[in-house]
Amino acid sequence: MPSDRPLLLIDVDGVLALFNLTADPPPGAWHMIEGFVYYLQTTGAQLLHAAGDRFDLAWCTGWEDRANDHLPRLLGTPGPLPVVHFERNPGRGNAHWKLDAIDAFCGGRPTAWIDDALNDQCTDWAAARNAAGIPTLLVETEPHRGMQQAHLDALIAFADSCDAAG
């Protein structure tokens, strides 16, 4: 994916497919997908379209290719999008299970990653990339609310900073 725009890596569960819902969830609907019931919020899909004006989007989810199979049709998300593919047995018990694949996928490109399950290893990875001069932003969502306008605002500010640095 050669481009001078930053990457935006998008998780699904906790970003678009919500769980632990409260009494007043964001707008969305329940869907049966491959035998499982998911609450898919529509606000995040709209925000992804706006992010797509500034980023190259890619799915970064355990759903892998299934995100393209279902989400553009059910939610109207952009797509099909490139997909980060993960090792089924990542082998590093002390690191976040997505990091090796993300690192290989991103290379030296400026990258933002939106996910509901970021940990200290993710923070360390982002800090190391930033220290090496590779702009990197982690955006953490709450799994019962998913992607919100404040997340998009942070992403746009990051894209602006990448433009200013480039």
N, C-alpha and C positions, 0 to 999 in steps of 0.2 A: 504494500500500500504506500508507494512513494507519494509524498505530499509535503507541502510546507505548513499545513495546518496541524494543530495539535490533535492527538488522539483523545477520544473519550471512550473509555471502557465502561460498559453498562452491565451491571448485575440485574437479574430479574427478581428473584425472591427477596422481598423486603424493599425493593425499589419500585417495581410495577405490580408484582404479585404480592399482595399484603397478607399478613397474618397477625394474630393476637389483636384483632380489631377491637376498637372501643365502640361505645354506643353511637358515635357520630363519625363514621369512616369517611374518607375522601370519596368523591364521586367515582362510581365504578359499578361493576356487576360480577356476579358469580358465573363461572364457566367450568364445564367439565372438559378437561384436557388429558387425554391418554389415561383415563380412568381415575383421575384425581380432580378434586374440586378446588378451584383457585378464585380468590377475589382479585380481579384485575382493575386497578384504578386508572381512570381515563386522563386525569390531570398530567400524570407523568408522561404519557404518550404525546400529549400536546407540547410539553416542555422539551421533549427530545427533538421534535421537529425544529423548535427554535434553536436548540443547541447545534443541530445539524447545519445551521448557517455558518457556524464558526469552527466546528470540529469535524474530523473524520470519525464517524461512529463505528463501534464494534461491540458485539455481544461478548461479555466476559462472565459467563454463568455456567453452572452445572447443567443447564438446559442445552448448552452448546447449540447445535443446528436446529433443535426443536424450537428455539426462540424464533427463528425465521419461518418455521413451519406454521406457527400459531399466532404470534403477536401482531404482525402486520394485518392479518385478517380480522382478528378479534378486537384489537385496540386501535388499529390504524397507526401503529408505530412506523417509523422509517424502516425500509427493508426491501429486499433482503440486505443484511449487513454482513461484513466479515465476522468471523467467529474465532475467538481464542479457544483452542482445543487443549484439554488437560490430560496429563498422564492419569491413568486409572489407579496407579499405585505410586504417588509422588515420592515416597521413600524418605522424606525429610520430616521427621516427627516434630522438630522444633520450629518449623517454618510454616507460614500460611500456605495452604494447599494450592493456591493459585499462582504464587509468586514466580516459580520457575517458568511457567508457560507465559505469564505476562511479560516477564523480562525478555524472553526470546521474541515475543510478538512485537514489543515496543521498540526494541533496539535503543537507539539514542534519540528517539523522537520525544518532544514534549508530550506529556501524558497526564490526563485527569482520569480518575477512577472513582465511580460512584457505586457504593456497596453498603449493605447494612451490617456486614460482619468483618470489619477491619480490626486488626489487632496490632500489638507492639511490633511484630515483624514487618507488617505493612508500613507502619510509621518509620521504622528504621530503613526500609528499602527506599521510601520516598525521600527521606533525609539524605541518604547516600547519593541518590541521583541528583538532588538539588545541589549538594556539595560539589558534585562533578560537573555542574553547569547544565544539567538536563532538567528543565522545569518540570516539576511533578506535583500534582495536587490530589489529595485524597478527600473525597466528599462522602461523609457517612450519613445514612438515612436512618430513620426509625422505622422498624418493620411494620408498624401499624399505620404509618402515614405515607411512607414511600417518598418518591421524588416530589419536591415542592418548589415554589417560585424562588425561595431563598437559595436553594441548591443551584438553580439555573443562574441566579445573580452571581454566585461565587464562581461558577464555571465561566461566565462571560468575562468577569474581572480577570480570571486566570488567562483566558484567551487574549484579552487585551494586553496583559503583561508579556505574553509570548510575542505578540506583534511588536510591542515596543522594544523588546530585547533583540528581535531579529532584524 
